[in-house]
Amino acid sequence: MKLHWDDIDPDGVSLSVDWDLFVVGSSLFIPCINHKKAVRQVANATGLRSRDLTFIATIVDDKYGIRIWRVT
């Protein structure tokens, strides 16, 4: 499956994100195991560099994943 500009699939399950809502200071939680791939795909989809993002592995509603904040 080829990625569209608004899709990410760090573990092979495609997620669509409304990137217009991902403004400076906002965050999103991506349930996944492959954190590096998730950060890379978010950076590619948004046109940001990975240093424009802050992230931490976490558990939300019993789901393991990564929370990513847009800092610039």
PDB file of N, CA, C, O and CB in Angstrom:
ATOM      1  N   MET A   1       0.844  -1.188   0.000  1.00  0.00           N
ATOM      2  CA  MET A   1       0.000   0.000   0.000  1.00  0.00           C
ATOM      3  C   MET A   1       0.884   1.244   0.000  1.00  0.00           C
ATOM      4  O   MET A   1       1.794   1.358   0.821  1.00  0.00           O
ATOM      5  CB  MET A   1      -0.958   0.002   1.224  1.00  0.00           C
ATOM      6  N   LYS A   2       0.631   2.142  -0.884  1.00  0.00           N
ATOM      7  CA  LYS A   2       1.404   3.371  -0.964  1.00  0.00           C
ATOM      8  C   LYS A   2       0.810   4.414  -0.025  1.00  0.00           C
ATOM      9  O   LYS A   2      -0.409   4.575   0.043  1.00  0.00           O
ATOM     10  CB  LYS A   2       1.444   3.901  -2.414  1.00  0.00           C
ATOM     11  N   LEU A   3       1.672   5.117   0.695  1.00  0.00           N
ATOM     12  CA  LEU A   3       1.206   6.154   1.610  1.00  0.00           C
ATOM     13  C   LEU A   3       0.736   7.383   0.853  1.00  0.00           C
ATOM     14  O   LEU A   3       1.353   7.793  -0.130  1.00  0.00           O
ATOM     15  CB  LEU A   3       2.307   6.535   2.589  1.00  0.00           C
ATOM     16  N   HIS A   4      -0.342   7.956   1.311  1.00  0.00           N
ATOM     17  CA  HIS A   4      -0.787   9.263   0.847  1.00  0.00           C
ATOM     18  C   HIS A   4      -0.158  10.289   1.764  1.00  0.00           C
ATOM     19  O   HIS A   4       0.359   9.925   2.821  1.00  0.00           O
ATOM     20  CB  HIS A   4      -2.356   9.382   0.831  1.00  0.00           C
ATOM     21  N   TRP A   5      -0.184  11.535   1.404  1.00  0.00           N
ATOM     22  CA  TRP A   5       0.456  12.561   2.222  1.00  0.00           C
ATOM     23  C   TRP A   5      -0.150  12.653   3.609  1.00  0.00           C
ATOM     24  O   TRP A   5       0.514  13.114   4.536  1.00  0.00           O
ATOM     25  CB  TRP A   5       0.361  13.899   1.540  1.00  0.00           C
ATOM     26  N   ASP A   6      -1.401  12.224   3.776  1.00  0.00           N
ATOM     27  CA  ASP A   6      -2.049  12.373   5.074  1.00  0.00           C
ATOM     28  C   ASP A   6      -2.125  11.062   5.853  1.00  0.00           C
ATOM     29  O   ASP A   6      -2.773  11.012   6.898  1.00  0.00           O
ATOM     30  CB  ASP A   6      -3.435  12.929   4.888  1.00  0.00           C
ATOM     31  N   ASP A   7      -1.488  10.020   5.378  1.00  0.00           N
ATOM     32  CA  ASP A   7      -1.533   8.721   6.044  1.00  0.00           C
ATOM     33  C   ASP A   7      -0.178   8.361   6.639  1.00  0.00           C
ATOM     34  O   ASP A   7       0.871   8.700   6.092  1.00  0.00           O
ATOM     35  CB  ASP A   7      -1.982   7.637   5.066  1.00  0.00           C
ATOM     36  N   ILE A   8      -0.226   7.672   7.762  1.00  0.00           N
ATOM     37  CA  ILE A   8       0.969   7.096   8.344  1.00  0.00           C
ATOM     38  C   ILE A   8       0.650   5.649   8.694  1.00  0.00           C
ATOM     39  O   ILE A   8      -0.503   5.307   8.955  1.00  0.00           O
ATOM     40  CB  ILE A   8       1.445   7.903   9.600  1.00  0.00           C
ATOM     41  N   ASP A   9       1.658   4.814   8.699  1.00  0.00           N
ATOM     42  CA  ASP A   9       1.446   3.391   9.019  1.00  0.00           C
ATOM     43  C   ASP A   9       2.689   2.793   9.686  1.00  0.00           C
ATOM     44  O   ASP A   9       3.321   1.906   9.112  1.00  0.00           O
ATOM     45  CB  ASP A   9       1.094   2.592   7.736  1.00  0.00           C
ATOM     46  N   PRO A  10       3.051   3.261  10.884  1.00  0.00           N
ATOM     47  CA  PRO A  10       4.300   2.808  11.495  1.00  0.00           C
ATOM     48  C   PRO A  10       4.371   1.302  11.752  1.00  0.00           C
ATOM     49  O   PRO A  10       5.462   0.732  11.752  1.00  0.00           O
ATOM     50  CB  PRO A  10       4.503   3.526  12.779  1.00  0.00           C
ATOM     51  N   ASP A  11       3.239   0.658  11.968  1.00  0.00           N
ATOM     52  CA  ASP A  11       3.238  -0.787  12.198  1.00  0.00           C
ATOM     53  C   ASP A  11       2.450  -1.542  11.135  1.00  0.00           C
ATOM     54  O   ASP A  11       2.094  -2.704  11.332  1.00  0.00           O
ATOM     55  CB  ASP A  11       2.665  -1.093  13.567  1.00  0.00           C
ATOM     56  N   GLY A  12       2.174  -0.884  10.003  1.00  0.00           N
ATOM     57  CA  GLY A  12       1.458  -1.547   8.920  1.00  0.00           C
ATOM     58  C   GLY A  12      -0.034  -1.290   8.902  1.00  0.00           C
ATOM     59  O   GLY A  12      -0.714  -1.717   7.969  1.00  0.00           O
ATOM     60  N   VAL A  13      -0.570  -0.600   9.912  1.00  0.00           N
ATOM     61  CA  VAL A  13      -1.984  -0.243   9.948  1.00  0.00           C
ATOM     62  C   VAL A  13      -2.080   1.243   9.632  1.00  0.00           C
ATOM     63  O   VAL A  13      -1.541   2.075  10.362  1.00  0.00           O
ATOM     64  CB  VAL A  13      -2.638  -0.582  11.344  1.00  0.00           C
ATOM     65  N   SER A  14      -2.766   1.572   8.545  1.00  0.00           N
ATOM     66  CA  SER A  14      -2.829   2.951   8.080  1.00  0.00           C
ATOM     67  C   SER A  14      -3.717   3.811   8.984  1.00  0.00           C
ATOM     68  O   SER A  14      -4.817   3.410   9.364  1.00  0.00           O
ATOM     69  CB  SER A  14      -3.344   2.995   6.645  1.00  0.00           C
ATOM     70  N   LEU A  15      -3.212   4.995   9.316  1.00  0.00           N
ATOM     71  CA  LEU A  15      -3.955   5.972  10.108  1.00  0.00           C
ATOM     72  C   LEU A  15      -4.039   7.264   9.309  1.00  0.00           C
ATOM     73  O   LEU A  15      -3.037   7.726   8.764  1.00  0.00           O
ATOM     74  CB  LEU A  15      -3.282   6.213  11.502  1.00  0.00           C
ATOM     75  N   SER A  16      -5.226   7.845   9.240  1.00  0.00           N
ATOM     76  CA  SER A  16      -5.387   9.144   8.586  1.00  0.00           C
ATOM     77  C   SER A  16      -5.443  10.216   9.654  1.00  0.00           C
ATOM     78  O   SER A  16      -6.115  10.061  10.674  1.00  0.00           O
ATOM     79  CB  SER A  16      -6.664   9.180   7.695  1.00  0.00           C
ATOM     80  N   VAL A  17      -4.732  11.301   9.413  1.00  0.00           N
ATOM     81  CA  VAL A  17      -4.638  12.398  10.373  1.00  0.00           C
ATOM     82  C   VAL A  17      -4.980  13.697   9.664  1.00  0.00           C
ATOM     83  O   VAL A  17      -4.540  13.926   8.537  1.00  0.00           O
ATOM     84  CB  VAL A  17      -3.219  12.471  11.013  1.00  0.00           C
ATOM     85  N   ASP A  18      -5.755  14.540  10.313  1.00  0.00           N
ATOM     86  CA  ASP A  18      -6.033  15.867   9.778  1.00  0.00           C
ATOM     87  C   ASP A  18      -4.879  16.765  10.200  1.00  0.00           C
ATOM     88  O   ASP A  18      -4.906  17.338  11.289  1.00  0.00           O
ATOM     89  CB  ASP A  18      -7.420  16.427  10.284  1.00  0.00           C
ATOM     90  N   TRP A  19      -3.863  16.893   9.346  1.00  0.00           N
ATOM     91  CA  TRP A  19      -2.643  17.609   9.691  1.00  0.00           C
ATOM     92  C   TRP A  19      -2.869  19.103   9.878  1.00  0.00           C
ATOM     93  O   TRP A  19      -2.036  19.773  10.489  1.00  0.00           O
ATOM     94  CB  TRP A  19      -1.607  17.387   8.629  1.00  0.00           C
ATOM     95  N   ASP A  20      -3.972  19.643   9.369  1.00  0.00           N
ATOM     96  CA  ASP A  20      -4.277  21.059   9.574  1.00  0.00           C
ATOM     97  C   ASP A  20      -4.507  21.361  11.053  1.00  0.00           C
ATOM     98  O   ASP A  20      -4.324  22.499  11.484  1.00  0.00           O
ATOM     99  CB  ASP A  20      -5.509  21.465   8.755  1.00  0.00           C
ATOM    100  N   LEU A  21      -4.904  20.360  11.834  1.00  0.00           N
ATOM    101  CA  LEU A  21      -5.129  20.542  13.264  1.00  0.00           C
ATOM    102  C   LEU A  21      -3.852  20.372  14.085  1.00  0.00           C
ATOM    103  O   LEU A  21      -3.848  20.661  15.281  1.00  0.00           O
ATOM    104  CB  LEU A  21      -6.177  19.565  13.747  1.00  0.00           C
ATOM    105  N   PHE A  22      -2.772  19.909  13.462  1.00  0.00           N
ATOM    106  CA  PHE A  22      -1.503  19.668  14.158  1.00  0.00           C
ATOM    107  C   PHE A  22      -0.675  20.947  14.131  1.00  0.00           C
ATOM    108  O   PHE A  22       0.298  21.067  13.386  1.00  0.00           O
ATOM    109  CB  PHE A  22      -0.715  18.484  13.507  1.00  0.00           C
ATOM    110  N   VAL A  23      -1.089  21.896  14.966  1.00  0.00           N
ATOM    111  CA  VAL A  23      -0.451  23.213  15.026  1.00  0.00           C
ATOM    112  C   VAL A  23       0.561  23.243  16.165  1.00  0.00           C
ATOM    113  O   VAL A  23       0.585  22.339  17.000  1.00  0.00           O
ATOM    114  CB  VAL A  23      -1.509  24.333  15.209  1.00  0.00           C
ATOM    115  N   VAL A  24       1.386  24.266  16.203  1.00  0.00           N
ATOM    116  CA  VAL A  24       2.390  24.415  17.264  1.00  0.00           C
ATOM    117  C   VAL A  24       1.705  24.338  18.627  1.00  0.00           C
ATOM    118  O   VAL A  24       0.726  25.040  18.878  1.00  0.00           O
ATOM    119  CB  VAL A  24       3.164  25.762  17.115  1.00  0.00           C
ATOM    120  N   GLY A  25       2.226  23.482  19.502  1.00  0.00           N
ATOM    121  CA  GLY A  25       1.684  23.288  20.841  1.00  0.00           C
ATOM    122  C   GLY A  25       0.706  22.136  20.947  1.00  0.00           C
ATOM    123  O   GLY A  25       0.350  21.734  22.055  1.00  0.00           O
ATOM    124  N   SER A  26       0.260  21.593  19.820  1.00  0.00           N
ATOM    125  CA  SER A  26      -0.675  20.467  19.870  1.00  0.00           C
ATOM    126  C   SER A  26       0.095  19.150  19.881  1.00  0.00           C
ATOM    127  O   SER A  26       1.295  19.113  19.607  1.00  0.00           O
ATOM    128  CB  SER A  26      -1.655  20.511  18.670  1.00  0.00           C
ATOM    129  N   SER A  27      -0.615  18.076  20.200  1.00  0.00           N
ATOM    130  CA  SER A  27       0.013  16.758  20.211  1.00  0.00           C
ATOM    131  C   SER A  27      -0.961  15.731  19.663  1.00  0.00           C
ATOM    132  O   SER A  27      -2.163  15.977  19.558  1.00  0.00           O
ATOM    133  CB  SER A  27       0.469  16.370  21.637  1.00  0.00           C
ATOM    134  N   LEU A  28      -0.411  14.570  19.315  1.00  0.00           N
ATOM    135  CA  LEU A  28      -1.251  13.456  18.919  1.00  0.00           C
ATOM    136  C   LEU A  28      -0.637  12.181  19.453  1.00  0.00           C
ATOM    137  O   LEU A  28       0.578  12.080  19.626  1.00  0.00           O
ATOM    138  CB  LEU A  28      -1.418  13.394  17.382  1.00  0.00           C
ATOM    139  N   PHE A  29      -1.496  11.205  19.713  1.00  0.00           N
ATOM    140  CA  PHE A  29      -1.063   9.897  20.181  1.00  0.00           C
ATOM    141  C   PHE A  29      -1.217   8.924  19.036  1.00  0.00           C
ATOM    142  O   PHE A  29      -2.278   8.840  18.418  1.00  0.00           O
ATOM    143  CB  PHE A  29      -1.872   9.432  21.428  1.00  0.00           C
ATOM    144  N   ILE A  30      -0.149   8.184  18.750  1.00  0.00           N
ATOM    145  CA  ILE A  30      -0.172   7.163  17.708  1.00  0.00           C
ATOM    146  C   ILE A  30       0.088   5.820  18.370  1.00  0.00           C
ATOM    147  O   ILE A  30       1.191   5.577  18.858  1.00  0.00           O
ATOM    148  CB  ILE A  30       0.885   7.458  16.586  1.00  0.00           C
ATOM    149  N   PRO A  31      -0.919   4.939  18.396  1.00  0.00           N
ATOM    150  CA  PRO A  31      -0.675   3.608  18.948  1.00  0.00           C
ATOM    151  C   PRO A  31       0.244   2.831  18.005  1.00  0.00           C
ATOM    152  O   PRO A  31      -0.113   2.568  16.857  1.00  0.00           O
ATOM    153  CB  PRO A  31      -2.013   2.843  19.169  1.00  0.00           C
ATOM    154  N   CYS A  32       1.430   2.467  18.499  1.00  0.00           N
ATOM    155  CA  CYS A  32       2.398   1.770  17.648  1.00  0.00           C
ATOM    156  C   CYS A  32       3.534   1.209  18.491  1.00  0.00           C
ATOM    157  O   CYS A  32       3.709   1.567  19.656  1.00  0.00           O
ATOM    158  CB  CYS A  32       2.954   2.717  16.563  1.00  0.00           C
ATOM    159  N   ILE A  33       4.290   0.332  17.875  1.00  0.00           N
ATOM    160  CA  ILE A  33       5.509  -0.218  18.460  1.00  0.00           C
ATOM    161  C   ILE A  33       6.731   0.454  17.845  1.00  0.00           C
ATOM    162  O   ILE A  33       7.706   0.731  18.544  1.00  0.00           O
ATOM    163  CB  ILE A  33       5.574  -1.748  18.256  1.00  0.00           C
ATOM    164  N   ASN A  34       6.682   0.715  16.556  1.00  0.00           N
ATOM    165  CA  ASN A  34       7.815   1.274  15.818  1.00  0.00           C
ATOM    166  C   ASN A  34       7.813   2.804  15.934  1.00  0.00           C
ATOM    167  O   ASN A  34       7.335   3.498  15.036  1.00  0.00           O
ATOM    168  CB  ASN A  34       7.763   0.839  14.325  1.00  0.00           C
ATOM    169  N   HIS A  35       8.343   3.316  17.030  1.00  0.00           N
ATOM    170  CA  HIS A  35       8.323   4.751  17.303  1.00  0.00           C
ATOM    171  C   HIS A  35       9.156   5.554  16.317  1.00  0.00           C
ATOM    172  O   HIS A  35       8.740   6.627  15.879  1.00  0.00           O
ATOM    173  CB  HIS A  35       8.814   5.011  18.697  1.00  0.00           C
ATOM    174  N   LYS A  36      10.320   5.045  15.968  1.00  0.00           N
ATOM    175  CA  LYS A  36      11.183   5.784  15.040  1.00  0.00           C
ATOM    176  C   LYS A  36      10.498   5.981  13.692  1.00  0.00           C
ATOM    177  O   LYS A  36      10.561   7.063  13.108  1.00  0.00           O
ATOM    178  CB  LYS A  36      12.518   5.049  14.847  1.00  0.00           C
ATOM    179  N   LYS A  37       9.851   4.940  13.206  1.00  0.00           N
ATOM    180  CA  LYS A  37       9.149   5.042  11.929  1.00  0.00           C
ATOM    181  C   LYS A  37       7.973   6.011  12.041  1.00  0.00           C
ATOM    182  O   LYS A  37       7.702   6.758  11.101  1.00  0.00           O
ATOM    183  CB  LYS A  37       8.658   3.655  11.469  1.00  0.00           C
ATOM    184  N   ALA A  38       7.274   6.011  13.171  1.00  0.00           N
ATOM    185  CA  ALA A  38       6.149   6.925  13.373  1.00  0.00           C
ATOM    186  C   ALA A  38       6.615   8.370  13.326  1.00  0.00           C
ATOM    187  O   ALA A  38       5.990   9.194  12.659  1.00  0.00           O
ATOM    188  CB  ALA A  38       5.452   6.639  14.709  1.00  0.00           C
ATOM    189  N   VAL A  39       7.697   8.694  14.019  1.00  0.00           N
ATOM    190  CA  VAL A  39       8.223  10.062  14.025  1.00  0.00           C
ATOM    191  C   VAL A  39       8.671  10.450  12.616  1.00  0.00           C
ATOM    192  O   VAL A  39       8.394  11.561  12.165  1.00  0.00           O
ATOM    193  CB  VAL A  39       9.403  10.197  15.028  1.00  0.00           C
ATOM    194  N   ARG A  40       9.346   9.565  11.934  1.00  0.00           N
ATOM    195  CA  ARG A  40       9.809   9.824  10.572  1.00  0.00           C
ATOM    196  C   ARG A  40       8.624  10.081   9.636  1.00  0.00           C
ATOM    197  O   ARG A  40       8.673  10.995   8.813  1.00  0.00           O
ATOM    198  CB  ARG A  40      10.650   8.639  10.057  1.00  0.00           C
ATOM    199  N   GLN A  41       7.560   9.280   9.757  1.00  0.00           N
ATOM    200  CA  GLN A  41       6.404   9.450   8.894  1.00  0.00           C
ATOM    201  C   GLN A  41       5.647  10.737   9.206  1.00  0.00           C
ATOM    202  O   GLN A  41       5.151  11.397   8.294  1.00  0.00           O
ATOM    203  CB  GLN A  41       5.478   8.260   9.025  1.00  0.00           C
ATOM    204  N   VAL A  42       5.552  11.100  10.481  1.00  0.00           N
ATOM    205  CA  VAL A  42       4.898  12.360  10.846  1.00  0.00           C
ATOM    206  C   VAL A  42       5.699  13.527  10.280  1.00  0.00           C
ATOM    207  O   VAL A  42       5.125  14.463   9.723  1.00  0.00           O
ATOM    208  CB  VAL A  42       4.757  12.490  12.392  1.00  0.00           C
ATOM    209  N   ALA A  43       7.009  13.478  10.419  1.00  0.00           N
ATOM    210  CA  ALA A  43       7.857  14.546   9.877  1.00  0.00           C
ATOM    211  C   ALA A  43       7.683  14.649   8.365  1.00  0.00           C
ATOM    212  O   ALA A  43       7.569  15.753   7.832  1.00  0.00           O
ATOM    213  CB  ALA A  43       9.341  14.295  10.228  1.00  0.00           C
ATOM    214  N   ASN A  44       7.661  13.525   7.676  1.00  0.00           N
ATOM    215  CA  ASN A  44       7.485  13.531   6.221  1.00  0.00           C
ATOM    216  C   ASN A  44       6.110  14.050   5.819  1.00  0.00           C
ATOM    217  O   ASN A  44       5.996  14.824   4.869  1.00  0.00           O
ATOM    218  CB  ASN A  44       7.691  12.131   5.659  1.00  0.00           C
ATOM    219  N   ALA A  45       5.074  13.635   6.525  1.00  0.00           N
ATOM    220  CA  ALA A  45       3.707  14.045   6.183  1.00  0.00           C
ATOM    221  C   ALA A  45       3.481  15.533   6.412  1.00  0.00           C
ATOM    222  O   ALA A  45       2.710  16.163   5.688  1.00  0.00           O
ATOM    223  CB  ALA A  45       2.703  13.245   6.997  1.00  0.00           C
ATOM    224  N   THR A  46       4.146  16.096   7.412  1.00  0.00           N
ATOM    225  CA  THR A  46       3.936  17.500   7.755  1.00  0.00           C
ATOM    226  C   THR A  46       4.961  18.424   7.128  1.00  0.00           C
ATOM    227  O   THR A  46       4.769  19.639   7.107  1.00  0.00           O
ATOM    228  CB  THR A  46       3.960  17.670   9.240  1.00  0.00           C
ATOM    229  N   GLY A  47       6.051  17.862   6.613  1.00  0.00           N
ATOM    230  CA  GLY A  47       7.116  18.690   6.069  1.00  0.00           C
ATOM    231  C   GLY A  47       8.017  19.266   7.150  1.00  0.00           C
ATOM    232  O   GLY A  47       8.846  20.135   6.877  1.00  0.00           O
ATOM    233  N   LEU A  48       7.854  18.782   8.380  1.00  0.00           N
ATOM    234  CA  LEU A  48       8.681  19.244   9.504  1.00  0.00           C
ATOM    235  C   LEU A  48       9.914  18.368   9.633  1.00  0.00           C
ATOM    236  O   LEU A  48       9.955  17.255   9.108  1.00  0.00           O
ATOM    237  CB  LEU A  48       7.876  19.236  10.826  1.00  0.00           C
ATOM    238  N   ARG A  49      10.911  18.873  10.331  1.00  0.00           N
ATOM    239  CA  ARG A  49      12.079  18.062  10.677  1.00  0.00           C
ATOM    240  C   ARG A  49      11.793  17.388  12.013  1.00  0.00           C
ATOM    241  O   ARG A  49      10.973  17.874  12.792  1.00  0.00           O
ATOM    242  CB  ARG A  49      13.393  18.933  10.746  1.00  0.00           C
ATOM    243  N   SER A  50      12.453  16.289  12.276  1.00  0.00           N
ATOM    244  CA  SER A  50      12.203  15.579  13.535  1.00  0.00           C
ATOM    245  C   SER A  50      12.568  16.440  14.736  1.00  0.00           C
ATOM    246  O   SER A  50      12.029  16.226  15.823  1.00  0.00           O
ATOM    247  CB  SER A  50      12.992  14.266  13.575  1.00  0.00           C
ATOM    248  N   ARG A  51      13.472  17.414  14.572  1.00  0.00           N
ATOM    249  CA  ARG A  51      13.811  18.281  15.694  1.00  0.00           C
ATOM    250  C   ARG A  51      12.710  19.318  15.968  1.00  0.00           C
ATOM    251  O   ARG A  51      12.740  20.001  16.992  1.00  0.00           O
ATOM    252  CB  ARG A  51      15.139  18.987  15.423  1.00  0.00           C
ATOM    253  N   ASP A  52      11.739  19.433  15.051  1.00  0.00           N
ATOM    254  CA  ASP A  52      10.579  20.300  15.274  1.00  0.00           C
ATOM    255  C   ASP A  52       9.505  19.591  16.094  1.00  0.00           C
ATOM    256  O   ASP A  52       8.462  20.166  16.406  1.00  0.00           O
ATOM    257  CB  ASP A  52       9.994  20.761  13.936  1.00  0.00           C
ATOM    258  N   LEU A  53       9.777  18.341  16.435  1.00  0.00           N
ATOM    259  CA  LEU A  53       8.818  17.518  17.162  1.00  0.00           C
ATOM    260  C   LEU A  53       9.448  17.018  18.459  1.00  0.00           C
ATOM    261  O   LEU A  53      10.650  16.758  18.516  1.00  0.00           O
ATOM    262  CB  LEU A  53       8.343  16.328  16.292  1.00  0.00           C
ATOM    263  N   THR A  54       8.634  16.887  19.485  1.00  0.00           N
ATOM    264  CA  THR A  54       9.060  16.254  20.732  1.00  0.00           C
ATOM    265  C   THR A  54       8.185  15.029  20.912  1.00  0.00           C
ATOM    266  O   THR A  54       6.990  15.076  20.621  1.00  0.00           O
ATOM    267  CB  THR A  54       8.952  17.237  21.971  1.00  0.00           C
ATOM    268  N   PHE A  55       8.757  13.935  21.386  1.00  0.00           N
ATOM    269  CA  PHE A  55       7.959  12.726  21.497  1.00  0.00           C
ATOM    270  C   PHE A  55       8.392  11.902  22.695  1.00  0.00           C
ATOM    271  O   PHE A  55       9.521  12.009  23.175  1.00  0.00           O
ATOM    272  CB  PHE A  55       8.063  11.899  20.224  1.00  0.00           C
ATOM    273  N   ILE A  56       7.465  11.075  23.166  1.00  0.00           N
ATOM    274  CA  ILE A  56       7.731  10.189  24.285  1.00  0.00           C
ATOM    275  C   ILE A  56       6.880   8.930  24.132  1.00  0.00           C
ATOM    276  O   ILE A  56       5.715   9.003  23.741  1.00  0.00           O
ATOM    277  CB  ILE A  56       7.442  10.898  25.638  1.00  0.00           C
ATOM    278  N   ALA A  57       7.462   7.789  24.440  1.00  0.00           N
ATOM    279  CA  ALA A  57       6.708   6.537  24.453  1.00  0.00           C
ATOM    280  C   ALA A  57       5.812   6.547  25.684  1.00  0.00           C
ATOM    281  O   ALA A  57       6.244   6.935  26.769  1.00  0.00           O
ATOM    282  CB  ALA A  57       7.661   5.287  24.452  1.00  0.00           C
ATOM    283  N   THR A  58       4.570   6.122  25.515  1.00  0.00           N
ATOM    284  CA  THR A  58       3.616   6.175  26.614  1.00  0.00           C
ATOM    285  C   THR A  58       2.502   5.153  26.418  1.00  0.00           C
ATOM    286  O   THR A  58       2.437   4.484  25.387  1.00  0.00           O
ATOM    287  CB  THR A  58       3.027   7.582  26.741  1.00  0.00           C
ATOM    288  N   ILE A  59       1.644   5.038  27.396  1.00  0.00           N
ATOM    289  CA  ILE A  59       0.470   4.177  27.331  1.00  0.00           C
ATOM    290  C   ILE A  59      -0.757   5.047  27.536  1.00  0.00           C
ATOM    291  O   ILE A  59      -0.840   5.792  28.512  1.00  0.00           O
ATOM    292  CB  ILE A  59       0.537   3.032  28.395  1.00  0.00           C
ATOM    293  N   VAL A  60      -1.711   4.954  26.615  1.00  0.00           N
ATOM    294  CA  VAL A  60      -2.977   5.693  26.700  1.00  0.00           C
ATOM    295  C   VAL A  60      -4.110   4.693  26.504  1.00  0.00           C
ATOM    296  O   VAL A  60      -4.144   3.970  25.508  1.00  0.00           O
ATOM    297  CB  VAL A  60      -3.048   6.854  25.630  1.00  0.00           C
ATOM    298  N   ASP A  61      -5.035   4.657  27.457  1.00  0.00           N
ATOM    299  CA  ASP A  61      -6.179   3.722  27.383  1.00  0.00           C
ATOM    300  C   ASP A  61      -5.715   2.287  27.116  1.00  0.00           C
ATOM    301  O   ASP A  61      -6.282   1.590  26.274  1.00  0.00           O
ATOM    302  CB  ASP A  61      -7.163   4.164  26.276  1.00  0.00           C
ATOM    303  N   ASP A  62      -4.687   1.859  27.836  1.00  0.00           N
ATOM    304  CA  ASP A  62      -4.130   0.507  27.722  1.00  0.00           C
ATOM    305  C   ASP A  62      -3.512   0.208  26.358  1.00  0.00           C
ATOM    306  O   ASP A  62      -3.337  -0.957  26.003  1.00  0.00           O
ATOM    307  CB  ASP A  62      -5.202  -0.502  28.004  1.00  0.00           C
ATOM    308  N   LYS A  63      -3.183   1.233  25.601  1.00  0.00           N
ATOM    309  CA  LYS A  63      -2.535   1.056  24.300  1.00  0.00           C
ATOM    310  C   LYS A  63      -1.151   1.697  24.338  1.00  0.00           C
ATOM    311  O   LYS A  63      -1.003   2.863  24.706  1.00  0.00           O
ATOM    312  CB  LYS A  63      -3.397   1.673  23.155  1.00  0.00           C
ATOM    313  N   TYR A  64      -0.148   0.921  23.955  1.00  0.00           N
ATOM    314  CA  TYR A  64       1.231   1.399  23.908  1.00  0.00           C
ATOM    315  C   TYR A  64       1.430   2.180  22.624  1.00  0.00           C
ATOM    316  O   TYR A  64       0.940   1.779  21.568  1.00  0.00           O
ATOM    317  CB  TYR A  64       2.243   0.222  24.004  1.00  0.00           C
ATOM    318  N   GLY A  65       2.141   3.286  22.706  1.00  0.00           N
ATOM    319  CA  GLY A  65       2.389   4.070  21.511  1.00  0.00           C
ATOM    320  C   GLY A  65       3.303   5.238  21.791  1.00  0.00           C
ATOM    321  O   GLY A  65       4.123   5.203  22.709  1.00  0.00           O
ATOM    322  N   ILE A  66       3.154   6.269  20.991  1.00  0.00           N
ATOM    323  CA  ILE A  66       4.008   7.446  21.105  1.00  0.00           C
ATOM    324  C   ILE A  66       3.144   8.702  21.047  1.00  0.00           C
ATOM    325  O   ILE A  66       2.243   8.812  20.216  1.00  0.00           O
ATOM    326  CB  ILE A  66       5.084   7.463  19.984  1.00  0.00           C
ATOM    327  N   ARG A  67       3.433   9.643  21.938  1.00  0.00           N
ATOM    328  CA  ARG A  67       2.777  10.950  21.888  1.00  0.00           C
ATOM    329  C   ARG A  67       3.792  11.902  21.271  1.00  0.00           C
ATOM    330  O   ARG A  67       4.945  11.970  21.696  1.00  0.00           O
ATOM    331  CB  ARG A  67       2.298  11.443  23.330  1.00  0.00           C
ATOM    332  N   ILE A  68       3.336  12.635  20.259  1.00  0.00           N
ATOM    333  CA  ILE A  68       4.193  13.561  19.532  1.00  0.00           C
ATOM    334  C   ILE A  68       3.619  14.972  19.654  1.00  0.00           C
ATOM    335  O   ILE A  68       2.439  15.197  19.384  1.00  0.00           O
ATOM    336  CB  ILE A  68       4.328  13.142  18.039  1.00  0.00           C
ATOM    337  N   TRP A  69       4.467  15.920  20.064  1.00  0.00           N
ATOM    338  CA  TRP A  69       4.092  17.329  20.145  1.00  0.00           C
ATOM    339  C   TRP A  69       4.777  18.090  19.029  1.00  0.00           C
ATOM    340  O   TRP A  69       5.922  17.806  18.679  1.00  0.00           O
ATOM    341  CB  TRP A  69       4.461  17.930  21.524  1.00  0.00           C
ATOM    342  N   ARG A  70       4.074  19.050  18.478  1.00  0.00           N
ATOM    343  CA  ARG A  70       4.706  19.954  17.509  1.00  0.00           C
ATOM    344  C   ARG A  70       5.210  21.149  18.293  1.00  0.00           C
ATOM    345  O   ARG A  70       4.425  21.848  18.934  1.00  0.00           O
ATOM    346  CB  ARG A  70       3.704  20.394  16.360  1.00  0.00           C
ATOM    347  N   VAL A  71       6.519  21.394  18.250  1.00  0.00           N
ATOM    348  CA  VAL A  71       7.117  22.471  19.049  1.00  0.00           C
ATOM    349  C   VAL A  71       7.480  23.695  18.205  1.00  0.00           C
ATOM    350  O   VAL A  71       7.663  24.779  18.757  1.00  0.00           O
ATOM    351  CB  VAL A  71       8.360  21.959  19.761  1.00  0.00           C
ATOM    352  N   THR A  72       7.589  23.547  16.873  1.00  0.00           N
ATOM    353  CA  THR A  72       7.839  24.723  16.028  1.00  0.00           C
ATOM    354  C   THR A  72       7.025  24.604  14.755  1.00  0.00           C
ATOM    355  O   THR A  72       7.085  25.487  13.899  1.00  0.00           O
ATOM    356  CB  THR A  72       9.352  24.870  15.697  1.00  0.00           C
TER     357      THR A  72
END
